[in-house]
Amino acid sequence: MRAFPKLPEDQVPHCGYQPPNLSYVPCSEEEYLKGAASASPMFPNAHTTVYSNEAFSIIAFALSKVTGMDFETLFNRTLVAALDLSGTFYTVPTGREYQGAIPGDPTETGWNSNLGPSGPNGGYFSTVNDMATIGKAILNSTLLPPAQTRRWLKPTSFVAYENQAVGRPWEIYRRSTNGHTVDIYSKGGNWGQYATAFLLIPEYDFGFTVLTAADFNTTALSQLQNSLPASLTDTLLPVLEQIAQEQAVKRFAGTYASSNGSSSITFGVDNFPALKVTEWKSLGLNMTEILQEVGGWSTFDFRLYPNHLNTGNSVGFTSLYYTQAAPSNSSTWYLGDPGWFIVDQDTYGNIPVGQFVFQTDKNGIATAVELRSTRQTLRRV
């Protein structure tokens, strides 16, 4: 390190990556906290987005103090045992090396590394199968209340790219498919010759994990490790959208009518997101014409979106109806989607006009729809 002056002895780190070969020496908790406290800040708090491994180690220290358990015990009780994971470990799974992918010497690849206090921010061992179980548990709110999961799967800040954001700890990517934006919540990480990409797509209740172990000196493998998650995402999104449309047609599309024929509503699916209301007659009157006239819309687009307010055999939807906005030049001040302003602007008896609840059979196929504002239940024809 000839470009830097010699450090005083009291400023020389004695743990972490050590010269001359950058081998990793784990810190004690005291050393770790002392180093974190004395580290030079890069920006003021909440000024900009900065990646922090240390934050997760400090959270682990705090959890251990609060619970009275070391973090490994806490990890095993609250995650591994709770989800019955058979291939997930906090430290090196001794005696199970035959089950691991070790692309070379176990020490040089990072397999045998003892990360000490850095373990909570990236030292776990797992399998694709267990990561799938963890992903399903997140999407299904198996371990957390649904409201907490929804708050967790949200951005907390942004980065320089328009199609990216960050969460806690999510790396969030936005992709466009079939005319709408899809948010992808991912968490990547690497250690030694190992790398992980864990992705969740809540809109489709879908996710996948890519675990790689490769010789980083091999350019082709390194490129594959970096490009595979993106390639899979770009390939899968159109397929997932097509499956969602096919499921919507089978489960909900069609005409629903009253026994005397005075009221009916028809739902369809086109090349845009959500169920589309193509016709709605209530007590002999054309409801779509009435709503268009009341709203003063020059054109009218009436669509239903799942609202996740019902359970069991009831599936709730909230609708938006307004003039579809065309894309605008990014240099102009522009609210591209007015829908979130007007979700419940029209109500009858304190119930939004655009709120519907489908009743389904044991296979999830709708048999009837409740039009909550008009206090009617129509049977599927």
MARZA-520631 format. One record per residue (C-alpha): residue number from 1; residue in one letter; chain; x negated, y, z negated. Coordinates in Angstrom, 2 decimals. Last residue first. Example, Ala and Ser with C-alpha at 12.3 -4.5 7.8 and 13.67 -1.06 7.14 Angstrom:
2
ATOM rotor kolse mivex      xx      yy      zz
ATOM     2     S     A  -13.67   -1.06   -7.14
ATOM     1     A     A  -12.30   -4.50   -7.80
END
This chain:
381
ATOM rotor kolse mivex      xx      yy      zz
ATOM   381     V     A   74.88  -16.80   16.30
ATOM   380     R     A   73.09  -15.96   13.07
ATOM   379     R     A   75.57  -14.95   10.40
ATOM   378     L     A   76.08  -11.34    9.34
ATOM   377     T     A   76.10  -10.12    5.74
ATOM   376     Q     A   77.52   -6.63    5.28
ATOM   375     R     A   77.12   -3.95    2.59
ATOM   374     T     A   76.55   -1.25    5.23
ATOM   373     S     A   73.30   -0.12    3.59
ATOM   372     R     A   72.14   -3.64    2.76
ATOM   371     L     A   72.52   -5.23    6.16
ATOM   370     E     A   72.16   -8.80    4.94
ATOM   369     V     A   70.95  -11.20    7.61
ATOM   368     A     A   71.93  -14.82    8.14
ATOM   367     T     A   70.50  -18.23    9.06
ATOM   366     A     A   66.84  -17.26    9.28
ATOM   365     I     A   64.36  -20.11    9.73
ATOM   364     G     A   61.95  -20.59    6.81
ATOM   363     N     A   62.04  -24.38    6.99
ATOM   362     K     A   64.15  -24.71    3.84
ATOM   361     D     A   66.74  -22.32    5.32
ATOM   360     T     A   66.43  -18.55    5.47
ATOM   359     Q     A   68.42  -15.52    4.33
ATOM   358     F     A   67.18  -12.32    5.96
ATOM   357     V     A   67.21   -9.05    4.00
ATOM   356     F     A   67.50   -5.69    5.78
ATOM   355     Q     A   66.72   -2.09    4.87
ATOM   354     G     A   66.96    0.56    7.59
ATOM   353     V     A   69.92    2.49    6.26
ATOM   352     P     A   68.06    3.10    3.01
ATOM   351     I     A   70.22    2.39   -0.07
ATOM   350     N     A   71.28    5.26   -2.31
ATOM   349     G     A   74.97    4.88   -1.37
ATOM   348     Y     A   74.01    5.39    2.26
ATOM   347     T     A   70.44    6.46    3.00
ATOM   346     D     A   68.61    8.12    5.89
ATOM   345     Q     A   65.14    9.50    5.02
ATOM   344     D     A   63.92    6.14    3.75
ATOM   343     V     A   60.78    5.47    5.82
ATOM   342     I     A   60.55    9.02    7.16
ATOM   341     F     A   57.05   10.30    6.49
ATOM   340     W     A   55.33    6.92    7.01
ATOM   339     G     A   56.76    6.76   10.51
ATOM   338     P     A   55.23   10.02   11.75
ATOM   337     D     A   52.35    8.13   13.41
ATOM   336     G     A   49.87   10.23   15.37
ATOM   335     L     A   49.74   13.22   13.09
ATOM   334     Y     A   47.67   15.48   15.27
ATOM   333     W     A   45.41   18.47   14.92
ATOM   332     T     A   43.74   18.47   18.32
ATOM   331     S     A   40.19   17.35   19.17
ATOM   330     S     A   41.21   13.68   19.09
ATOM   329     N     A   43.28   14.14   22.25
ATOM   328     S     A   46.64   12.53   21.61
ATOM   327     P     A   48.04    9.04   21.84
ATOM   326     A     A   51.79    8.99   22.55
ATOM   325     A     A   54.26    9.05   19.69
ATOM   324     Q     A   57.17    6.58   19.62
ATOM   323     T     A   60.33    8.54   18.91
ATOM   322     Y     A   61.84    7.40   15.62
ATOM   321     Y     A   63.16    4.39   13.80
ATOM   320     L     A   61.30    2.61   11.03
ATOM   319     S     A   62.72   -0.46    9.36
ATOM   318     T     A   62.14   -2.20    6.05
ATOM   317     F     A   62.31   -5.98    5.98
ATOM   316     G     A   63.04   -8.48    3.21
ATOM   315     V     A   62.79  -12.25    3.37
ATOM   314     S     A   65.09  -14.19    1.04
ATOM   313     N     A   64.66  -17.96    0.65
ATOM   312     G     A   62.37  -17.60   -2.34
ATOM   311     T     A   61.05  -14.09   -2.91
ATOM   310     N     A   61.94  -10.54   -1.95
ATOM   309     L     A   60.13   -7.19   -1.86
ATOM   308     H     A   57.43   -8.19    0.61
ATOM   307     N     A   58.38   -5.31    2.95
ATOM   306     P     A   58.14   -7.10    6.31
ATOM   305     Y     A   58.44   -4.55    9.15
ATOM   304     L     A   61.53   -3.90   11.27
ATOM   303     R     A   61.60   -1.73   14.40
ATOM   302     F     A   63.95    0.84   15.97
ATOM   301     D     A   62.53    2.94   18.82
ATOM   300     F     A   64.56    5.91   20.04
ATOM   299     T     A   64.00    8.55   22.64
ATOM   298     S     A   64.89   12.24   22.38
ATOM   297     W     A   65.37   11.85   18.63
ATOM   296     G     A   67.69   14.31   16.93
ATOM   295     G     A   67.76   12.25   13.77
ATOM   294     V     A   71.56   12.26   13.50
ATOM   293     E     A   71.94   11.58   17.25
ATOM   292     Q     A   69.47    8.70   17.21
ATOM   291     L     A   71.09    7.26   14.10
ATOM   290     I     A   74.56    7.38   15.69
ATOM   289     E     A   73.34    5.90   18.98
ATOM   288     T     A   71.62    3.05   17.12
ATOM   287     M     A   74.77    2.45   15.06
ATOM   286     N     A   77.15    1.93   17.98
ATOM   285     L     A   80.58    1.76   16.33
ATOM   284     G     A   82.93   -1.25   16.24
ATOM   283     L     A   82.70   -1.84   12.52
ATOM   282     S     A   78.91   -1.69   12.82
ATOM   281     K     A   77.27   -2.40   16.18
ATOM   280     W     A   73.50   -2.69   16.42
ATOM   279     E     A   71.56   -3.46   19.60
ATOM   278     T     A   67.90   -3.88   20.54
ATOM   277     V     A   66.48   -3.83   17.02
ATOM   276     K     A   62.80   -4.65   17.50
ATOM   275     L     A   60.91   -7.01   15.21
ATOM   274     A     A   57.34   -5.89   14.54
ATOM   273     P     A   54.40   -4.92   16.74
ATOM   272     F     A   54.58   -4.06   20.44
ATOM   271     N     A   54.66   -6.38   23.44
ATOM   270     D     A   58.29   -7.36   22.83
ATOM   269     V     A   60.21   -9.22   20.13
ATOM   268     G     A   63.98   -9.10   19.69
ATOM   267     F     A   66.64   -8.48   17.07
ATOM   266     T     A   70.36   -8.18   17.78
ATOM   265     I     A   72.99   -6.81   15.40
ATOM   264     S     A   76.70   -7.45   15.11
ATOM   263     S     A   79.83   -5.96   13.55
ATOM   262     S     A   83.44   -6.08   14.73
ATOM   261     G     A   83.11   -9.70   15.86
ATOM   260     N     A   85.68  -11.10   13.42
ATOM   259     S     A   83.26  -13.57   11.80
ATOM   258     S     A   80.50  -10.99   11.57
ATOM   257     A     A   77.51  -11.24   13.90
ATOM   256     Y     A   73.79  -11.98   14.08
ATOM   255     T     A   72.01  -12.03   17.42
ATOM   254     G     A   68.51  -13.33   18.07
ATOM   253     A     A   65.01  -13.06   16.66
ATOM   252     F     A   64.27  -14.11   13.06
ATOM   251     R     A   62.40  -17.38   12.58
ATOM   250     K     A   61.65  -18.61   16.10
ATOM   249     V     A   61.02  -15.21   17.63
ATOM   248     A     A   58.97  -14.02   14.65
ATOM   247     Q     A   56.90  -17.23   14.70
ATOM   246     E     A   56.09  -16.72   18.38
ATOM   245     Q     A   55.10  -13.12   17.73
ATOM   244     A     A   52.85  -14.07   14.82
ATOM   243     I     A   51.22  -16.82   16.91
ATOM   242     Q     A   50.50  -14.32   19.69
ATOM   241     E     A   48.99  -11.86   17.20
ATOM   240     L     A   46.84  -14.60   15.69
ATOM   239     V     A   45.59  -15.56   19.16
ATOM   238     P     A   44.82  -11.94   20.06
ATOM   237     L     A   42.88  -11.57   16.77
ATOM   236     L     A   40.98  -14.85   17.04
ATOM   235     T     A   38.50  -14.07   19.79
ATOM   234     D     A   37.51  -10.61   18.55
ATOM   233     T     A   37.20  -11.96   15.01
ATOM   232     L     A   35.14  -14.99   16.03
ATOM   231     S     A   32.77  -12.84   18.06
ATOM   230     A     A   32.35  -10.36   15.21
ATOM   229     P     A   31.67  -13.14   12.68
ATOM   228     L     A   29.18  -14.83   15.07
ATOM   227     S     A   27.13  -11.72   15.93
ATOM   226     N     A   24.83  -11.35   12.94
ATOM   225     Q     A   24.08  -15.03   12.32
ATOM   224     L     A   23.84  -15.69   16.05
ATOM   223     Q     A   21.29  -12.90   16.46
ATOM   222     S     A   19.16  -14.40   13.68
ATOM   221     L     A   19.42  -17.84   15.25
ATOM   220     A     A   18.26  -16.55   18.64
ATOM   219     T     A   15.40  -14.54   17.17
ATOM   218     T     A   13.83  -17.41   15.28
ATOM   217     N     A   11.67  -15.88   12.58
ATOM   216     F     A   14.73  -15.69   10.36
ATOM   215     D     A   14.77  -19.49   10.16
ATOM   214     A     A   18.39  -20.20    9.47
ATOM   213     A     A   21.02  -21.02    6.87
ATOM   212     T     A   24.41  -19.66    7.77
ATOM   211     L     A   27.78  -19.55    6.02
ATOM   210     V     A   30.67  -18.08    8.04
ATOM   209     T     A   33.94  -17.75    6.18
ATOM   208     F     A   37.46  -17.37    7.52
ATOM   207     G     A   40.67  -15.50    6.88
ATOM   206     F     A   44.38  -15.43    7.53
ATOM   205     D     A   47.55  -14.13    5.92
ATOM   204     Y     A   48.19  -12.36    9.27
ATOM   203     E     A   48.31   -8.78    7.98
ATOM   202     P     A   45.97   -9.76    5.14
ATOM   201     I     A   42.99  -10.39    7.45
ATOM   200     L     A   40.27  -11.72    5.13
ATOM   199     L     A   36.61  -12.19    6.02
ATOM   198     F     A   33.65  -13.75    4.18
ATOM   197     A     A   30.31  -13.44    6.02
ATOM   196     T     A   27.41  -15.16    4.30
ATOM   195     A     A   23.66  -15.24    4.85
ATOM   194     Y     A   20.83  -17.54    3.83
ATOM   193     Q     A   17.14  -17.40    4.77
ATOM   192     G     A   16.17  -15.38    1.72
ATOM   191     W     A   19.32  -13.88    0.31
ATOM   190     N     A   22.17  -12.49    2.32
ATOM   189     G     A   25.51  -10.81    1.92
ATOM   188     G     A   28.73  -10.00    3.68
ATOM   187     K     A   32.11   -9.18    2.30
ATOM   186     S     A   35.00   -8.60    4.66
ATOM   185     Y     A   38.41   -7.01    4.72
ATOM   184     I     A   39.73   -6.76    8.28
ATOM   183     D     A   42.35   -4.09    8.97
ATOM   182     V     A   44.46   -4.49   12.12
ATOM   181     T     A   45.50   -1.46   14.16
ATOM   180     H     A   48.37   -1.55   16.63
ATOM   179     G     A   48.93   -1.65   20.37
ATOM   178     N     A   48.59   -5.39   20.91
ATOM   177     T     A   45.26   -5.55   19.09
ATOM   176     S     A   43.09   -2.78   17.74
ATOM   175     R     A   40.33   -3.51   15.25
ATOM   174     R     A   39.49   -1.84   11.95
ATOM   173     Y     A   36.58   -3.03    9.83
ATOM   172     I     A   36.40   -2.92    6.04
ATOM   171     E     A   33.32   -3.82    4.01
ATOM   170     W     A   34.97   -4.74    0.74
ATOM   169     P     A   33.47   -4.55   -2.75
ATOM   168     R     A   35.39   -2.61   -3.95
ATOM   167     G     A   36.38   -0.90   -0.73
ATOM   166     V     A   34.59    0.50    2.29
ATOM   165     A     A   35.69    1.98    5.61
ATOM   164     Q     A   35.04    1.36    9.29
ATOM   163     N     A   36.68    2.21   12.63
ATOM   162     E     A   35.81    5.91   12.63
ATOM   161     Y     A   32.12    5.27   11.95
ATOM   160     A     A   30.34    7.59    9.52
ATOM   159     V     A   31.56    5.77    6.43
ATOM   158     F     A   34.79    5.96    4.47
ATOM   157     S     A   35.94    5.59    0.87
ATOM   156     T     A   38.21    3.58   -1.41
ATOM   155     P     A   39.81    1.32    1.19
ATOM   154     K     A   42.64   -1.00    0.10
ATOM   153     L     A   42.83   -4.71   -0.66
ATOM   152     W     A   42.36   -4.21   -4.40
ATOM   151     R     A   45.57   -2.21   -4.74
ATOM   150     R     A   47.50   -4.99   -3.02
ATOM   149     T     A   45.86   -7.62   -5.24
ATOM   148     Q     A   46.80   -5.63   -8.35
ATOM   147     A     A   50.41   -5.42   -7.22
ATOM   146     P     A   50.47   -9.16   -6.53
ATOM   145     P     A   49.34  -10.00  -10.10
ATOM   144     L     A   45.95  -11.73  -10.07
ATOM   143     L     A   44.80  -15.36  -10.14
ATOM   142     T     A   46.96  -16.88   -7.39
ATOM   141     S     A   47.63  -13.59   -5.64
ATOM   140     N     A   48.42  -15.50   -2.41
ATOM   139     L     A   45.90  -13.58   -0.28
ATOM   138     I     A   43.25  -13.77   -3.02
ATOM   137     A     A   43.87  -17.44   -3.79
ATOM   136     K     A   43.79  -18.25   -0.07
ATOM   135     G     A   40.36  -16.63    0.21
ATOM   134     I     A   39.06  -18.50   -2.84
ATOM   133     T     A   40.25  -21.81   -1.40
ATOM   132     A     A   38.62  -20.97    1.94
ATOM   131     M     A   35.41  -20.14    0.09
ATOM   130     D     A   35.62  -23.57   -1.53
ATOM   129     N     A   35.88  -25.29    1.86
ATOM   128     V     A   33.10  -23.21    3.40
ATOM   127     T     A   30.84  -24.23    0.52
ATOM   126     S     A   29.37  -22.37   -2.43
ATOM   125     F     A   26.21  -21.23   -4.20
ATOM   124     Y     A   26.15  -17.90   -6.03
ATOM   123     G     A   23.24  -15.46   -6.35
ATOM   122     G     A   24.68  -12.31   -4.81
ATOM   121     N     A   25.63   -9.50   -7.14
ATOM   120     P     A   26.25  -11.60  -10.25
ATOM   119     G     A   22.78  -13.23   -9.98
ATOM   118     S     A   20.84   -9.98  -10.21
ATOM   117     P     A   20.56  -10.39  -13.99
ATOM   116     G     A   18.34  -13.48  -13.42
ATOM   115     L     A   17.84  -14.12   -9.72
ATOM   114     N     A   16.35  -17.59  -10.06
ATOM   113     S     A   15.51  -18.63   -6.52
ATOM   112     N     A   15.45  -22.33   -5.62
ATOM   111     W     A   17.33  -21.99   -2.32
ATOM   110     G     A   15.45  -18.84   -1.29
ATOM   109     T     A   14.02  -20.26    1.94
ATOM   108     E     A   10.47  -20.14    0.57
ATOM   107     T     A   11.41  -22.00   -2.60
ATOM   106     P     A   13.39  -24.81   -0.98
ATOM   105     D     A   10.80  -25.24    1.81
ATOM   104     G     A   12.55  -25.40    5.17
ATOM   103     P     A   16.07  -24.86    6.46
ATOM   102     I     A   17.86  -26.01    3.28
ATOM   101     A     A   21.52  -26.73    3.99
ATOM   100     G     A   22.82  -28.19    0.74
ATOM    99     Q     A   24.46  -31.51   -0.04
ATOM    98     Y     A   21.19  -33.39   -0.48
ATOM    97     E     A   20.09  -30.63   -2.85
ATOM    96     R     A   22.71  -31.83   -5.29
ATOM    95     G     A   20.41  -32.74   -8.16
ATOM    94     T     A   20.23  -29.20   -9.44
ATOM    93     P     A   23.02  -26.96   -8.17
ATOM    92     V     A   20.96  -23.72   -8.28
ATOM    91     T     A   22.89  -21.18  -10.35
ATOM    90     Y     A   26.45  -19.82  -10.44
ATOM    89     F     A   27.89  -22.85   -8.67
ATOM    88     T     A   30.68  -23.61   -6.19
ATOM    87     G     A   31.15  -27.03   -4.61
ATOM    86     S     A   34.00  -28.62   -6.56
ATOM    85     L     A   36.28  -25.63   -6.98
ATOM    84     D     A   39.31  -26.39   -9.13
ATOM    83     L     A   40.74  -22.87   -8.68
ATOM    82     A     A   40.85  -22.01  -12.40
ATOM    81     A     A   37.80  -24.17  -13.12
ATOM    80     V     A   35.54  -22.34  -10.66
ATOM    79     L     A   37.06  -18.88  -11.10
ATOM    78     T     A   37.88  -17.93  -14.70
ATOM    77     R     A   36.05  -20.68  -16.54
ATOM    76     N     A   32.95  -21.07  -14.37
ATOM    75     F     A   32.39  -17.34  -13.92
ATOM    74     L     A   32.86  -16.65  -17.64
ATOM    73     T     A   30.42  -19.41  -18.54
ATOM    72     E     A   27.88  -18.00  -16.06
ATOM    71     F     A   28.50  -14.48  -17.37
ATOM    70     D     A   27.57  -15.30  -20.94
ATOM    69     M     A   30.61  -15.25  -23.18
ATOM    68     G     A   31.52  -12.79  -25.96
ATOM    67     T     A   34.40  -11.51  -23.87
ATOM    66     V     A   33.67   -7.76  -24.06
ATOM    65     K     A   29.86   -8.09  -24.11
ATOM    64     S     A   29.85  -10.59  -21.24
ATOM    63     L     A   32.21   -8.41  -19.22
ATOM    62     A     A   29.91   -5.41  -19.72
ATOM    61     F     A   26.79   -7.29  -18.59
ATOM    60     A     A   28.68   -8.57  -15.54
ATOM    59     I     A   29.82   -5.03  -14.68
ATOM    58     I     A   26.16   -3.95  -14.90
ATOM    57     S     A   25.17   -6.70  -12.49
ATOM    56     F     A   27.94   -5.70  -10.11
ATOM    55     A     A   26.91   -2.04  -10.11
ATOM    54     E     A   23.27   -2.95   -9.49
ATOM    53     N     A   24.04   -4.27   -6.01
ATOM    52     S     A   25.02   -0.79   -4.87
ATOM    51     Y     A   25.80    0.33   -1.32
ATOM    50     V     A   26.20    4.12   -1.05
ATOM    49     T     A   29.24    5.99    0.29
ATOM    48     T     A   29.20    9.73   -0.33
ATOM    47     H     A   29.57   12.33   -3.07
ATOM    46     A     A   31.44   10.25   -5.66
ATOM    45     N     A   28.52   10.54   -8.16
ATOM    44     P     A   25.74   12.82   -6.98
ATOM    43     F     A   23.37   11.44   -4.33
ATOM    42     M     A   20.21    9.29   -4.21
ATOM    41     P     A   19.62    8.98   -7.94
ATOM    40     S     A   16.10    8.11   -9.16
ATOM    39     A     A   16.05    4.91  -11.18
ATOM    38     S     A   15.41    5.33  -14.91
ATOM    37     A     A   18.71    3.88  -16.08
ATOM    36     A     A   18.59    1.03  -13.57
ATOM    35     G     A   15.06    0.09  -14.58
ATOM    34     K     A   15.89    0.10  -18.29
ATOM    33     L     A   19.03   -1.92  -17.59
ATOM    32     Y     A   17.06   -4.55  -15.67
ATOM    31     E     A   14.19   -4.71  -18.16
ATOM    30     E     A   16.61   -5.22  -21.06
ATOM    29     E     A   18.59   -7.86  -19.17
ATOM    28     S     A   15.36   -9.68  -18.38
ATOM    27     C     A   14.11   -9.34  -14.84
ATOM    26     P     A   13.72  -12.19  -12.35
ATOM    25     V     A   10.42  -12.47  -10.41
ATOM    24     Y     A   10.90  -12.64   -6.63
ATOM    23     S     A    7.92  -13.31   -4.38
ATOM    22     L     A    6.97  -10.33   -2.24
ATOM    21     N     A    3.77  -11.99   -0.94
ATOM    20     P     A    1.26   -9.51   -2.45
ATOM    19     P     A    3.17   -8.18   -4.21
ATOM    18     Q     A    6.26   -8.58   -6.43
ATOM    17     Y     A    9.95   -8.37   -5.61
ATOM    16     G     A   11.90   -7.98   -8.84
ATOM    15     C     A   10.02   -7.92  -12.13
ATOM    14     H     A    6.93   -6.19  -13.47
ATOM    13     P     A    7.74   -2.76  -12.10
ATOM    12     V     A    4.72   -0.36  -12.29
ATOM    11     Q     A    5.64    2.99  -13.85
ATOM    10     D     A    3.99    2.34  -17.25
ATOM     9     E     A    0.77    1.31  -15.49
ATOM     8     P     A    0.40    4.63  -13.71
ATOM     7     L     A    0.95    4.18   -9.98
ATOM     6     K     A   -1.86    4.26   -7.42
ATOM     5     P     A   -1.14    6.69   -4.61
ATOM     4     F     A    0.89    5.56   -1.61
ATOM     3     A     A   -0.21    5.11    2.03
ATOM     2     R     A   -2.73    2.45    1.00
ATOM     1     M     A    0.00    0.00    0.00
END
